[in-house]
């Protein structure tokens, strides 16, 4: 009993780290399920109790009070629509037919407008980040008062919404700062479950992206495409949400990162966001097939953090990319997590491995902050 109380007191007085989460499908959830992320997670769960939303996407992990409580200062907020050949169900409205790039463009642009409207209507809750000046403005209240609006850096996940490289200027002016060429395979790149290289269109798009430069997100890209992009792309490169294939033996998927891609990304000065999703941490885990949450811990996520740090020889190239509410909910995350505020608990699994407070602060947010400060426009 005394030991338990001492542990609780230690957790109570643990430092709060500034968190940057490099992947959340906020607009997709807002338009698909009508979620309002100005509410608390508890309010949303109560409103959605026994609904099809929970059946399809799980109980939410996100809410503005939880961002505040967890010191989640910045989120990479996605634009995302699924090609029909890789869609997750007939219920999903944000889909486009193969080759229908006009529809893809419309769906992506609608989500961009959703973020602008959210930030315009609720500036005390959310604020768009497109420059280093914006980043400093958002960080100031967090660094001085420990709370503030959540900064949104817009990330396009899957590039089929870009009809041609000529319109990149429109996406840039609209606030997009990161682009991932793939989700499933696209006309630009092989992707998850649809392996293949960069295409000629993909190479042309990369050349045009580098002129701004957009940050290139290798997430979901097939290994052969990712390796070529590491050699070819002249702008900054990151991975917003993926785990280490070497720790997922037996997983028949090209979704995660080989050590070759990890090493190449580190050489390019990039950051990798690890994903606290049980199916990406334990091979064979499936909520749909009755797996239990108790089978997966934040210790599994710390394994992936440590694997990247061991390859790098330091703690400068790994961060968080939760993908929360991106097709799964609280039912499918490590047992220690109830909402995004609980990402702070990862620190308790890194200290016993010898990570310093400075390194933990870097992993939870500092590495992404450094990368943004180095690569966002002035």
C-alpha positions, 0 to 999 in steps of 0.5 A: 500500500505504501509503495502504491501511494509513493508511486501515485505521488511520484506520478502526481508530481511528474513534470508536464511536457509540451506535446506535439501530435503529428497526426490527427484526422480532425476534419475527417471526423468532423465531416463524417461523424459530426464531432465537435472537438471544442467539446470534452471527450466525455461529452462526445462519448455521452452524445455518441453512446450506442451509436453507429459512430462508436461502432465504426470509429470507437469512442473518441480520444480527443477533446479541447479540455483534454488537449489542455490537460495533456499540454497538447499544444500543436497537432498536425491536422489532416486532409484525408479522403479514401479511394473507393478501392481501399475504403473502409465501408459503404458508410464513409462519405469522404471517398472518391472513385479511382481516377476521379481526381476532381472529386478528390480535390473537392473533398480535400478542399472542403476539409481545408475550409473546415479548418479555416472555419473552425479557427475563425469561429473559435480562435480561443480553441484552435489556431492555424500555423503556417509560418514560424511567426504563427508557431511562436504566437501559438507557443507563447501562451503555452510557454508562459501560462501552460495553456492556450489555443491548439495550433493546427499544422495542415497535412495532406494525407494522400496526394490525389487531391492535387490535380496537377503540380501547378496548383500547389501554390493554391494549397500552400496559400490555403495553409497546407505545409506537409504532403504525403503522396500515399495512403493506399496507392495513388497515381503518385506512389505505391502505398499501404497494401498496394506496393509500388515505386514512385511514378513519373507523376510522383517524381514531377510532384516532388520536384514542384513541392521542393520549390516551396518547400513542402515537408514530405511525409513518407507515411504509407509510402511503399518502401521502394517509393520511400527510399527513392524519395529520400534520395530524390526529394530536396526539401525536408522529409518526415514520417508523421505516423508509423512504427518500426517493422523490425518490431512487428515480426510476422506482420504481412504489411508494408505499412511500417518502416524498415530500418533502411527507411528509418536510417535514411530519414535520420540521415536527412534530419527527419522526425518519425511519429510513433503510433499508440494503436494496438494493432500497430504495436502487437502483431495479431491484435484486433479489437474486431476479433476480441483482443483485450486492451490489457494485452498492450501497454505503453511499454510497447510504444516505448519499444518503438521509440527506443528502436529509432533512438538506437538506430540514430544514436540519440533521441532527436529523431522520434516524436508522437503521431497518434492518429487518434480517432483515425478509424479507431478509438479508446477500445484500441489503444494501450491500456494506460490511455483514456484520452490524449491527455494520457500521452504524458504517461509515456515518460514513465516508460522512458525514464526506466530505460535511461532517458533523461528529462531533456530527451523525454521532452524532445520525444514528446514534443521538442523534436517536432518543434525544432523541425517546424522552426527549421522548416516553416517559412518565416 
